[in-house]
């Protein structure tokens, strides 16, 4: 992991197209601005993990339904 120190209004660049800027610092909270192409998806990590979990659960339900259908077809 790369660790950088930045102050308010300073930025970091990821590649040539993604800029992360420190907008404000208030106690233990930092507001970040992310400037990236519209085709780049940006999620808070906890939200991304929730989405992945729900997708995996939906996929498991789909597999269960397919197995039930296959069992019914054999009858």
N, C-alpha and C positions, 0 to 999 in steps of 0.2 A: 504494500500500500504506500502510495506517495502521500506525504504529509506536507502541506504548505501553510504558511502563515500569511494572511491577507488582512488588510484594514478596510474600513468603510470606503466604498467607491472603487476599490481595486477588484481586478478580475483575474480569472484563469481561463485559458483556452484549451479545449480538447479538440485536437485536430485543427482544421482551419475554419470549421463552421459552427462550433459550439462554444459559447462564452458563458461563464458563470460569474456573476458579479455580486459582491457583497453590497446589499442595499442599505441595511441598517443593523445595528447591534443594540439589543435592549436586555441587559442582564444576561441570562443564560440562553436567550433566543437570538437567532441570526436570521434575517430575511435575505433570501437569495433570489436573484433574477437569473433566469436561464433564457438565453437567446440561441435558438437552434432552428434548423429547417423544419418546415411543417410536417415532413414525412418522418421525423424522428419522434417516437413516442417517449413521453416523459411521465414517470409515475413516482409518487412517494413509495419508498420500499415496502412499507407495511401494506399499502393498498395493492401493490403488485403481487405480494405474497398471497393476499386474500383472493385476488383474481385467479392466480395459479391454483390455489386450493379448490376453489369453486369449479374451475375447468376440469380438474382431475376428478372431482366428485361426479360431475356431469358425465364424464367419459366412462366412469365405472358404472353408473346407472344405465348408460347406453349399452354397455357390454352385457349387463345383467338382462336387459330387455331382449337383446339379440339371442342370448342363450335360451331364454324362455321361448322365444319364437321358434328357434331351431328344434327345441324339444317338442313343441306342438306340431311342427311339420312332420316329425318322425312318427307321430301317433296315427 
